[in-house]
């Protein structure tokens, strides 16, 4: 058993050596002595400067706990929102273009950047809020365009603020927090690969939110941009309108699910990540049901339903 009295004893400066086999400095000796007395947990690893995370090693406790001196990780992340010169918007737009790639291998290049960040900054998640900030800007423009198109002269400043905040906090942020939390919890509890030859890791919540942002962007292009451009066709009471609307939403939801799968598949300490593809079954069944019902006379136009629900018109 460890003798607590040994803590007050002088440290032998020749008892430790550095990586080259040379005697370590007294400062290093003192540091190493403390590490031997009170070593960090097996799942402790840093998330870059000012960050740290202590995971649960897949023991069933969910995300792991994000640490960092009274929320330093969040403070530093949000502080960069006011430092425009530190944001890499060029890389942000490059990633967005890559996510629109025609093949899964093209989309997967975005998640290869996460592996690079892990090697250089010891964190999987983006430490640059540019990607999220640009999406907020897209939502701002989208809210204005949809409001003018649907409500016309009835679209007031008050309604614009209401719809934008509803989109931002209810649709993008709250939905992202819930979905990211659920996916990260599943990964940490059910999909971890345990090995005695590697340091135990957990899925960072911020990385899970990054995955949500990646999937949301492609889904946004389909359900907000493409659907908006096709409104004159989609709002008609016809079979083509019903099938086209259902196709857009099926592609949007399917893209979100598939990109989520790619994000978790990129983590080398997870297995059976195909579980994140299971929602595609529900999307496919829903699409087939809407098309079949349309052919027998029951037309469910998702675009018209969403406009009525969202704008009350």
N, C-alpha and C positions, 0 to 999 in steps of 0.2 A: 504493500500500500504506500502511496505517496506520502512523504514526510513533509508536513507544512512548514516545519522549521527550516527546511532547506531553502526556502524562498529568501530568507534573510542572510544566508551564507554567501560569501564572496564567490563570484563566478570565475571559473578558471578560463582565461581567455584562450587557452590552447586546446580546450575541450571540443571546439567546433572547428570545422574546416569549411571553406567555400567550395563551389562546384569544380574548381581546378585543383582541389586538394591542398590549398594553402591555408594557413591559420586565418580564421576570420577575425574581423575587427571586434573590439569590445562592444561596439554598438550592435553589431550583428549577433554576437554571442548573447547579449541581453535580450534581444528580440527573439532569438531562437529558444532561449530558456523559457520565456513567457509562452511561446507557442507550444512547447512540450508540456508545460504545466496546464495550460488551458487551450488545447488545440481547437480550431474551428470545427464545426459539424461537417460530416462527410458530404453534405449537399450545398456547402457554402461556395458561392462564386460571385464575382463582381459583375456589374452591368456597365462598366465604364467608369469614368471619373465621377465621383459623387454618388455612385449607385452600388447597390448590392442586393442580392436575393438569397434567401434561405429556403430551399424547396423541401418538400416532404419526401422526395425520392420515390414518389408513386405509392406512398403508403395509404392513400385514400383520403387525404385531407384537402384535395382540390388543387387550387392554383399553386400553392406555396405562398409564402408571405413576402411581399415586396418591401424591402427595408430601405433605409437611406436617410437617417437623421431627420425625423419629423417630416417625412414626405419629400425629401430632397429631389428624388427622381422626378416627381411630378412638378415641383417648383422649377427645376432647371428646364424641363421640357416645355412648360408654359412660358417661361421667361424668354425662350427663343422665339416665341410668337411676335415679340416686339423687336427682335433683332433681324430685320429683313436681310441685312448684308450677310448674315451667317446661314441663311437658307439656300439650299441648292435647288432652285426651281428648274434648272436645266435637266438635272438628273430626275427630278419629279416627273416632268413631262415625257422624258425618255421612257420611264417605267410605264407611264400610262399608254404610250404608243405600243410598247411591248406587250402589255396586257390585251391589246386588241389584236394580237397576232392570230394568224389563221390556224395554227397548230398548237397542241399542248406543250410541245418542246419550246416553242417561242414564248408562251406565257410563263413557262417555268424559269426563264432567265431572270425574272424579277426575284424569285426566291433563291436563286444562286447568290444574289447580292446579300441575302441574309446570312449565308454561310461565310461570305467574305467579312461581314461585320462581326461575326462570332470569332473569327480568327484575329481580327485587328483590334476590336473593341470589347471582346468577350461578352457580347450581347447579340441576340437574334433580332431584336426589334429595331426599327428606325429611331434614331435620336433626333431626327430632323422633322419638325411638324409641317413642313411644306406640303407634303402629300395630303394631309388632312385639311390644311388651310385652303388649298385649291378646291377641294371637294365642297367646302363650305361656300366658296365663291360660286361654284356651279349651282348649288342649291338656291342661292340668292337670285341668280339669273333665271333659273328654271321657274321659281315661284312667280317672278314678275311676268314671264312669258305666258305661263299657264293661266294666271289670273286675268290678264288682259284678254286672252283668247276665249276664256269661258265666261267671265263675268262682264267684260266690256266696261261700260261706264260705271257699273256698280262696284268695280274693283277700286276701293279706296285705300288710302295709306294705312288706316287701321287694319283693314283686312289683309293687306300685304304683310304687315308685321306679324299678324296672328298666324297666317299660313306659313310664313317663313320659319317662325319659332316652332311651329308644330312639325314642320319638315325637319328642322335641325335637331331638336331635342327629342321629339317623339319617334321620328322615322329613322334618322341616321344615328344619333347618339345613343338613345335608350335601346333601340333595337340592336345596335352594335354591342353595347355593354352586355345585354342579356345573351345574345348569340355567342359572343366571344367567351363569356364566362362559362356557358354550357359546353362549348366545344373544348375549351382548355381543361375544364373539370373532367370531361370524358377521357381526354388524352392522358392526364396525370393519374387518373384512377384505374383506367382499363388498358391503355395501350403502351405503357412504359416497357422498355427493354432493359432488364436488370443484368448487369455484368460486373463481376468482381475485378475486371481489368480496366474499368473506366469509372470516371467520377459520375455519380448519380446526378441527373438534371431533371428539371421540370419545365413545362411550357410557360414562358413568360406571358403574363396577361397582356402586356403592351404588344407583344408579337401577335397574340391572338387578335387584338384589335387591328393590327396592321393587315392581317389576313381579311378581316371584315372590310376594311377600306378598299383593298384590292378587288374583292368580289363586288362590293357596292358600286365601284366605278363602272365596271362593265355592265352590270345590271341597270345602272342609272342611264347609260347611253341608250339602252334598248327601251326601257319603260318610261323615260322622261324625254329623251331627244327624238328617237325614231318614232315613238308613239305620237309625240307632239306634231311632227311633220306630216304624219298620216291622219291627223284628226278629221279632215274633211271626208275621208273614206270610212274611218272607223266609227264615226257617229251615225252612219246610215243604218237603217233597219233592214239589213240584208244578210244573206248567208255568208257572203265573202267577208263582210265586216266582222262577223262573229268569229270566223275561222282565223282571220288575220290578227284580230285582237288577242285571241287565245294563243296564237303562235308567238306573238311578241312577248307576252307575259311568261309563257313556258320557256322561251329562250333566255329571258332575263333571270328568272329563278334558277334555271338550269346552269347558267353561267356562274351565278353566285355559288351554287353548291359545288360545282366542279373546281373553281378556283380555291374554295375553302379546302377541298381535298388536296390540291397541289401544295398548298401552304403547309399542311401538317405532314404530307408525305416527304417534304424537304428536310424534316428533322430526323437525324439519323438514330435518335434514341426512341423512336416510336415505331410500332409495327401495326399491321392490320388497319392502316388508315383508310382502307376502302369503305370503312363504316361511314365515313362522311359522304359517300356517294348514295347512301340508301334513300335520302329524300328525293332523289331523282325518280324513284319508283312512284311516289305520290304525285310528283309533277306530271309524269307521263300518263298516269291513270286519270288525273284530272283533265288533262288536255284531250285525251281520247273520249272521255265522257261528254265534255262540252261539244266536241265535233259531232258525235253521234246524236246527241240531243238536238243539235241544230238541224240535222238532216231529217229528223222526224217532226220538226216544227217548234221545238222548245229552244228559242234562241237566247243564250246567256252571253250578252256582250259585256266583257270585263271592263272595257274602257268606259262605257256609259255608266256601269255600276260604280266604278272608282270615282268618276267625276261627281256623280250624285252623292256619294258618301263623303268625299273630301270637300267639295265646294257647296254641297247642299243645293245643287242646281241640276 
